[in-house]
């Protein structure tokens, strides 16, 4: 399964991390120097959840981010899942 949120569409993104060497001036060194940048990935905060939908009287199993769970709490399960196209 891919790492994509069913509701918000959040997915893995790419970025860079800056590698620095040396001791900080504050700690008695000559300062931190940038030596290189390294590629890395940022993963979404995903959870697989069973969400109770009272209108359908059943559970729906979805892969959602923590932010999407807050959206479900705010707008309601049925409205949010219908807008995402997970239920008809």
N, C-alpha and C positions, 0 to 999 in steps of 0.2 A: 504494500500500500504506500502511496506517496504521502509526503509530509505537507498536506494542504488542508486548510480549514474548510469545512463544508459550508460555513455560513459567511465568513468574511473574505475567504479566498487567500488568506495569508499563506505564504509559502517560504521555502528556504531562499535566503538572499546571500549574495557574495559581497565580500569586503576585504579590507586589508588591516593588518596589525603592524604597528611600527616597532621594530626591535631597536632598543637602545642599550648601549654598553657604557660602563664607567660608573663612578660614584658621584652623587650629587654634591654640588658646591657646599650646600648647607651641612653636609656630613663630612666635609674636609677633603673632598675630591676636586678634580679639575672640571667637573661638569659631565652631564650625560650627552652622548653623541649618538645620532641616528646612524645605524650601520646598514639596515636594509628594511624592506617591507615584505611581509609574508601574507600570502592569500589565506583567507579563512571563510567559513560559512556561518551565518546567523540562522539558527533553527527557530521556528515558531513554538510557542508554549502550548503544545497540543495535548489533549486528553480525549480518550474514547469514553463517551457518556451514553447512558440510557436516559432519555428525557421523556417524562410522562406528559402526554398530550390529552387533557381531559375531554376535548371536543371529539377525539377519535376513540377515546377510552382504551388507549394502548400506549406502550413504550415505543420510542423511535431511537435507534442506535446511530449516533453520529460522532464524527471526529471533529472536535471543535477546540479553538484556542480559549484561554482564560478570558480574554476580552469578549469573545462571542458568548460565553456563559453569562457575562454581565448584561449583554444585549438581550439575551433570552429572559433574564430576570426582569428587565425593564419593560420590554414590549410584549412579553408573553410567548409561550412556546409555539402555539399554533400559527400566530401571525409571522413570527420570525422564520420558522421552518417553511411556511408556504411561500414567503418572499424569496427564500433561497432556492426554491424549487425541489425541496426534498419530500414534500407531500402534495397531494392533489386536492 
